[in-house]
């Protein structure tokens, strides 16, 4: 998945939550 892209620009809590769930 595009974790790098999301981690690069955390636009919303969803990104942070996904990072923890990963």
C-alpha positions as CSV (number, residue, x, y, z in Angstrom):
1,X,0.0,0.0,0.0
2,X,1.0,3.6,-0.3
3,X,2.1,4.0,3.3
4,X,5.0,6.2,2.4
5,X,2.8,8.6,0.5
6,X,0.4,8.8,3.4
7,X,3.1,9.1,6.0
8,X,4.6,11.9,3.9
9,X,1.5,14.1,4.0
10,X,-0.8,13.1,6.9
11,X,-3.9,15.0,5.9
12,X,-6.3,13.5,8.4
13,X,-6.6,11.4,11.5
14,X,-7.3,8.4,9.2
15,X,-3.7,8.4,8.2
16,X,-2.5,8.3,11.7
17,X,-5.0,5.7,12.7
18,X,-3.9,3.5,9.7
19,X,-0.3,3.9,10.7
20,X,-1.1,2.6,14.2
21,X,-3.2,-0.2,12.7
22,X,-0.4,-1.2,10.3
